[in-house]
Amino acid sequence: MNSESFTDQKPRVFTSEDAAPKQWGNRLLACSLCGHTFKVGDYWRWVYAPGNYLNLETCEKCDGADVLDRYKAACDLIRETGSAVATVATLHRQIADIQGQLADTQRALELIRENYLDGNPIPWAMEQARKERESNAKAEEK
């Protein structure tokens, strides 16, 4: 069943050589559809996936004439779902930011209430501005 190279896309028997993780970039080789990790003696086949897809490995159970179509459909679903998940995550971050801003505003209002018994910060702000102007004028005189 084994031929010269797995890239011929023909069925192969998984060998001890195939089982060496360095053969596959230090990862265990597994079926791209069901996740079955290949063991010595297992049927497996490498399949070229054209376009915007990674090539795949398939086990005997998942292999068939439509394996590439099933694999592409699964990849497309993952991409669509991943996009939706990313959008939801972005919305959650934006909501958290808004909640933080709201908490800051609420705390600012509490501080205003605590520091200005009349509840009107405008006279205080005017007084602060006048004091700053006077302080700056004195500093310029020196």
N, C-alpha and C positions, 0 to 999 in steps of 0.2 A: 504494500500500500504506500510506503514512503517513496518519494521521488527525490531528485537532486535538491530542490529548494522548496520550502513551504510556499513561496510566492507564486508557484504554479496553480495555486488555489485548489489543488486536489486533496482528497481526504488523506490523513496521515495517522500513524500510531504515535502517541506521545512517548518519547524516549527519555532515558536518564539525561541525555545531552540537552533535550528540550527543557527538562526540569531545572536546569541550572539558571538561577535568577539573573546572572550576568548576561545570559543570552537575550534577555528581554528588558534590559535597562534596570536590573535589580528589582523587578516586580514578578510576582507569581503570575503565570499565564492562566487566564480564566475565560470562560465563555462570555462574550460581550452581551448576550441576551439574558441568560439566566444566572450568570455568576458562578457556575460550576468551576471549581479549580481543578485543572487537569492533573491527573496522576499518571505515572508510567503505565502504559498499556491502553490508555483511553484513546478513543477516536477524537480527532480534532481537525479543523480545517481553518486556514487563514483565508479571508475574503477581502479583495480590494474594494474599497468604497469610493467611487468617484465623487467629485464635487466637494462640497463643504462638510464632509464627514470623515471621521477617523476610520482607518481600516479596522476590520473586526476579526475575532476568532470565534468559532462556533463549535459546540459539542454535537454529538450525534443526535441527541434528542431535539435540539433546536435547528439543526441544519435542514435544508430543503430548498426547493426551487425558488421559494419566495423569501428566503432568509434576508436578503439585502433590502427588500421592500419593508419587511417587518422591522429591521434594524433602523432604517431611515425614519419610519413612522415613530419609533420609540425615541430617537434622537430629536425629532421635530417637537414631540410632545414635551420632552425635557426642556428644550429651548423656550417653548411658549410658557411653560410652567415657571421656569427660572426667571423669565422676564416679568411675569406677574408677581412673583415673590420679591424680586428686586424693587418693583414699584411699590408694593406694600411696605417693604422695609424703609424706603425713602419717605413714604407718608408717615410711618411711625416716628422717624427721626424728626420730621417737620413738626409733628404734633408735640413731641417732647420739647423741642425748641420753643414752641409757642407757650406750652405749659410753664416752662422756665421763665419766659418773659412775663407771663401773667403773675407768677409767684413773686418776681421782682417788683412788679407794679403794686401788688397787694402789700408787700412789705414796705415799700416806699410810702404808701398811704397810711399804714400803721405808724410809721415813724413820724409822719406829718401830724397825725392825730396825737401821738404821745408828746411831741415837742411844742405843739401850738394848740393850746387849750381852746382857743376860739374857733379852731377848725379851719381857719383861713390862712394859708401859707403866704399869701401875697404880701401882707405887711412885713412879715419876717424877711421875705426875699428882697423887698424894697430896702429894708434896714441893712441887710447884708450887702447889697449893692452899694449903698451909701457909704458903709464902713470901708469896703474895698476901695472905693474911689478916693476917700479921704486918706487911707493908708498909702495908696499909690502916689497921691499928690505929695504927702510928707516925704516919701522915699525920693521923689524927684527933686525936692528942695535941697536935700542933703548933697 
